[in-house]
Amino acid sequence: MKKLALFGSLAIIALLVVCCLWIFKPKFSKDTDGHISPATQKSIEHLPLSQVRRSGNITIAQLQNPAQIDGFPCAAGWIHFSESGSLKAFYLAETSTIQGCQIPKGTWIRLYSDQTLQFCFFPEETIIQGYVCDGGRGGSEGVATLFYPSGKLGSFYTPKDVVIHGMPCQAGPFQPIQLYENGNLRQFTLSSNAVIGGRSLSEGQTIVLNEYGEVQWVYSLSIFERTGSWFTRLFR
């Protein structure tokens, strides 16, 4: 029993170390060549920017004052531009309706190349298309909610266990709930034992469904993921 307790403690410590390294890792990679594309230079020359630099094919800068850019109300703070000079990622300056979704002020938003929603990192729990999506931890490196280019919800983390289409879905940082574009469940982790398609499945198993709701794969979390899930459920 002592060995088991020691192993459990070491697993929790390792998990906490990994989480700390993720949270406090450098926000941006080192500038590789320092050159900004002419298209980007032209699109940002009128903006109140500082610390302008390039990271891969993304131009990163500090926006000194709130500004309307490509139709989005951008807050002062970090901002990203694509190689073409279009807005790529930013903090939202005011609560706005984007592709039919009510997005709260302070959300870190990343866009697809056509400037539709890709990821949102909400500053607080936010209801999107009827689901409570977790947020509030880590800012632009926090809890991510994924969208399809159509604006349909693709993946999110729920702050509390939830039942979706009769399926008991588990909350937690290792348990994303994935949806197909038509709204059907794609992947989730069971929060309790369940019978799906005549098959008895256990709490903690991760289920992958096809678009018709049929079970495709079932697998269990690793020891580190199980420990992290238990730790999160215990203290949330």
Sequence and secondary structure as in RCSB ss.txt:
>XXXX:A:sequence
MKKLALFGSLAIIALLVVCCLWIFKPKFSKDTDGHISPATQKSIEHLPLSQVRRSGNITIAQLQNPAQIDGFPCA
AGWIHFSESGSLKAFYLAETSTIQGCQIPKGTWIRLYSDQTLQFCFFPEETIIQGYVCDGGRGGSEGVATLFYPS
GKLGSFYTPKDVVIHGMPCQAGPFQPIQLYENGNLRQFTLSSNAVIGGRSLSEGQTIVLNEYGEVQWVYSLSIFE
RTGSWFTRLFR
>XXXX:A:secstr
 HHHHHHHHHHHHHHHHHHHHHHTS SS   SS    HHHHHHHTTS EEEEEEETTEEEEEESS EEETTEEEE
EEEEEE TTS EEEEEESS EEETTEEE TT EEEE TTS EEEEE SS EEETTEEE   SSGGGS  EEE TT
S EEEE  SS EEETTEEE  STT  EEE TTS EEEEEBSS EEETTEEE TTEEEEE TTS EEEEEE  HHH
HHHHHHHHHH 
